[in-house]
Amino acid sequence: MQRVAIVGASGKMGTAATQAIGAAQDLSLVALVDPTEPVAPPGARWVAAIEDLDPAGLDVVVDVSVAAAARRTIAWVAEHGASAVIGTSGLSDEDLRVTAQRAARSGARILVVPNFSIGAVLVARFAAQAAPYFESVEVIELHHDRKRDAPSGTSIATARAIAEARTASGAGAPADPTTTETLEGARGALGAGGIRIHSVRLPGLLAHQEVHFGAPGEGLVLRHDTYDRESFMAGLLLSVRGIGSINGVAVGLDAVLAR
């Protein structure tokens, strides 16, 4: 039975993760990490910081906090050669590069998951399949107004998957006839392979993404909607259970999702 610690346990995702992992018959929740003391289920102790954990007393660290705290978690996991599922958005490519170096030295297993939604991962797969057949593609991600980073990690990963598929097929960068932005930034951010990403932040939303493809005479729209954080729990549990199959650092739920 895997022993699990949750970093960011007092947050909304942390609370949901506490309930899901606590209810799993094959997992044991042993510690909750958060500056604010959360409600701990029987058998789980609370510590204020990741450094207060005993690495010998757990098997997997789940971090659903914020990027600054996740960097501390990654450093601690790498130092002790432990295993971690990082479900925090806002980590940069440089963060991932440094994480990979640390994991290679210590033998740590780290799975970085921008989105635990299985549906969102499938949209990225479908988008990669469609990418070679359309001249243009753009990504729109929509989130609640409390999300701090933009664009979302999921949209960045989706754009990367599309770009890789286009490169492999010889399609190249999408066409963009725009020569002048009347308002700077109107065309969105440039993601991997020149793919435009547009971010929307509004109250009432949770997490949503659209991938728009265009070709002469036709279009294709892929959309995924998350209405409740409960939808993330199946992917989170899948990640925890599958961490043993990860070597070094992997990014995305796709790493543990069967094809």
C-alpha positions in Angstrom: 0.0 0.0 0.0 1.5 3.3 -1.1 1.9 6.0 1.7 0.9 9.4 0.4 1.6 13.0 1.6 -0.4 15.9 0.2 1.2 19.4 -0.1 -1.4 22.2 -0.3 -3.9 20.2 1.7 -5.9 23.2 2.9 -6.8 24.4 -0.6 -9.7 23.4 -2.7 -7.8 20.9 -4.7 -6.0 19.7 -1.6 -9.3 19.1 0.2 -10.6 17.1 -2.7 -7.4 15.1 -2.9 -7.5 14.4 0.8 -11.0 12.9 0.4 -10.1 10.9 -2.7 -6.9 9.5 -1.4 -8.3 8.9 2.0 -11.1 6.9 0.5 -8.9 4.8 -1.8 -8.5 1.2 -0.4 -5.0 0.7 -1.9 -3.6 4.1 -0.7 -2.7 5.3 2.8 -2.8 9.0 3.5 0.0 9.6 6.1 0.6 13.4 6.1 -0.9 16.7 5.1 1.5 19.6 4.4 0.2 23.2 4.6 1.0 26.4 6.5 -2.6 26.4 7.7 -3.7 23.3 9.6 -6.3 21.3 7.6 -8.8 18.9 8.8 -6.8 15.7 9.0 -8.4 12.2 8.6 -7.5 9.5 11.1 -3.9 8.3 10.6 -2.7 11.4 8.8 -0.6 14.0 10.6 -0.2 17.7 9.8 3.1 19.4 9.2 3.6 23.1 8.1 6.4 22.5 5.6 7.7 19.8 3.3 11.0 19.8 5.1 9.2 18.5 8.2 8.4 15.2 6.5 10.3 12.0 7.1 11.2 10.6 3.6 11.4 7.1 5.1 7.7 7.3 6.2 6.1 7.8 2.8 6.2 6.6 -0.8 4.6 9.5 -2.9 4.2 13.2 -2.4 1.3 14.9 -4.1 1.6 18.7 -4.5 -1.5 20.6 -5.4 -0.3 24.0 -4.0 1.2 26.9 -6.0 4.3 27.1 -8.1 6.5 28.6 -5.4 5.7 25.8 -2.9 6.0 23.2 -5.7 9.5 24.2 -6.4 10.4 23.5 -2.7 8.6 20.2 -3.0 10.5 19.2 -6.1 13.8 20.2 -4.5 13.0 18.1 -1.4 11.9 15.1 -3.5 15.0 15.3 -5.6 17.3 15.5 -2.6 15.8 12.4 -1.1 15.4 10.4 -4.3 11.6 10.2 -3.6 8.5 10.1 -5.8 6.1 13.0 -6.5 3.1 13.9 -8.5 3.1 17.7 -9.1 -0.3 19.0 -9.9 0.6 22.6 -9.7 0.4 25.0 -12.7 2.8 27.8 -13.3 6.0 25.8 -13.6 8.2 27.0 -16.5 10.3 25.1 -19.0 13.4 26.1 -17.0 11.8 24.6 -13.8 11.3 21.4 -15.7 14.8 21.4 -17.0 16.3 21.9 -13.5 13.9 19.2 -12.2 15.1 16.7 -14.8 18.7 17.4 -13.8 18.0 16.9 -10.1 16.0 13.7 -10.7 18.7 12.2 -12.9 21.3 12.7 -10.1 19.1 11.3 -7.3 16.9 8.7 -9.0 13.7 10.6 -8.1 10.5 9.9 -10.0 8.5 13.1 -10.7 5.3 13.3 -12.7 4.3 16.9 -13.5 0.6 17.0 -14.4 -0.8 20.4 -15.6 -4.3 19.0 -15.7 -5.6 15.8 -13.9 -8.7 15.7 -16.2 -8.7 12.7 -18.4 -11.0 14.5 -20.8 -8.5 17.3 -21.2 -5.7 14.9 -22.0 -7.9 13.2 -24.6 -8.6 16.6 -26.3 -4.8 17.1 -26.6 -4.5 13.6 -28.2 -7.4 14.3 -30.6 -5.9 17.7 -31.5 -2.5 16.1 -32.3 -4.3 13.7 -34.6 -6.1 16.5 -36.4 -3.1 18.9 -36.5 -1.5 17.8 -39.8 -4.8 18.2 -41.8 -5.6 21.8 -41.2 -3.8 25.0 -42.3 -4.4 26.9 -39.0 -5.1 26.2 -35.4 -5.5 28.3 -32.3 -6.2 27.5 -28.6 -8.6 29.3 -26.3 -8.4 28.5 -22.6 -11.0 29.8 -20.1 -10.6 29.7 -16.3 -12.0 31.1 -13.1 -10.9 34.6 -12.1 -8.8 33.4 -9.2 -6.3 31.5 -11.5 -3.0 33.4 -11.2 -1.1 32.2 -14.2 -1.8 32.6 -17.9 -1.9 30.8 -20.2 -2.8 27.6 -18.5 -0.4 24.7 -18.3 -2.9 22.6 -20.1 -3.1 25.0 -23.1 0.7 25.1 -23.3 0.9 21.3 -23.3 -1.9 21.1 -25.9 -0.1 23.6 -28.2 3.1 21.6 -27.8 1.4 18.4 -28.8 -0.1 20.0 -31.8 3.2 21.6 -32.8 5.1 18.3 -32.5 2.4 16.5 -34.7 2.7 19.3 -37.3 6.4 19.1 -37.4 6.4 15.3 -37.7 4.0 15.5 -40.7 5.9 18.3 -42.3 3.0 20.8 -41.9 5.1 23.4 -40.2 3.8 26.5 -38.4 0.1 27.5 -38.8 -0.6 30.3 -41.3 -1.2 33.8 -39.7 -2.0 36.6 -42.1 -2.1 39.3 -39.4 0.5 42.0 -40.0 -0.7 44.7 -37.6 -2.1 44.5 -34.0 -4.3 47.6 -33.4 -4.1 46.6 -29.8 -1.0 44.9 -28.6 -1.6 41.3 -27.6 -4.9 41.0 -29.5 -3.7 37.9 -31.3 -2.8 36.1 -28.0 0.4 34.5 -26.9 2.7 32.5 -29.1 2.9 29.0 -28.0 5.0 26.1 -29.3 5.3 26.0 -33.1 3.8 29.5 -33.5 0.4 28.3 -32.2 -1.7 31.2 -30.7 -3.1 30.8 -27.2 -5.8 33.0 -25.9 -6.6 33.2 -22.1 -10.0 34.2 -20.6 -10.5 34.8 -16.9 -14.1 35.2 -15.6 -16.0 34.5 -12.4 -18.4 31.5 -12.8 -16.0 29.5 -14.9 -13.8 26.6 -13.7 -11.6 25.1 -16.4 -12.4 25.0 -20.1 -10.5 24.7 -23.3 -11.2 25.0 -27.0 -9.0 24.0 -30.0 -10.0 25.7 -33.2 -8.8 24.3 -36.5 -9.4 26.0 -39.9 -9.0 25.0 -43.5 -10.5 26.2 -46.8 -14.3 25.7 -46.5 -14.3 23.9 -43.1 -13.5 24.1 -39.5 -13.1 21.8 -36.5 -13.6 22.7 -32.8 -12.6 20.5 -30.0 -13.9 21.6 -26.6 -13.5 20.3 -23.1 -15.4 21.6 -20.0 -14.6 20.9 -16.3 -17.6 21.8 -14.1 -16.3 20.4 -10.8 -13.0 19.6 -9.2 -14.3 16.1 -8.6 -13.5 15.4 -12.2 -9.7 15.7 -11.4 -9.7 12.9 -8.9 -9.7 10.0 -11.2 -6.6 11.4 -13.0 -4.9 12.2 -9.7 -5.4 8.6 -8.4 -4.2 7.3 -11.7 -1.0 9.4 -11.4 -0.3 8.2 -7.8 -0.8 4.6 -8.7 1.3 4.9 -11.9 4.3 6.9 -10.5 6.4 3.7 -10.3 6.4 3.5 -14.2 8.0 7.0 -14.4 11.8 7.2 -15.0 13.1 10.6 -14.0 10.7 13.4 -15.0 7.6 13.0 -17.1 5.0 15.7 -18.0 1.3 15.1 -18.5 -1.3 12.6 -17.4 -0.7 11.0 -20.8 2.5 9.4 -19.3 0.3 7.1 -17.2 -2.8 6.9 -19.4 -3.1 3.8 -21.4 -3.2 4.2 -25.2 
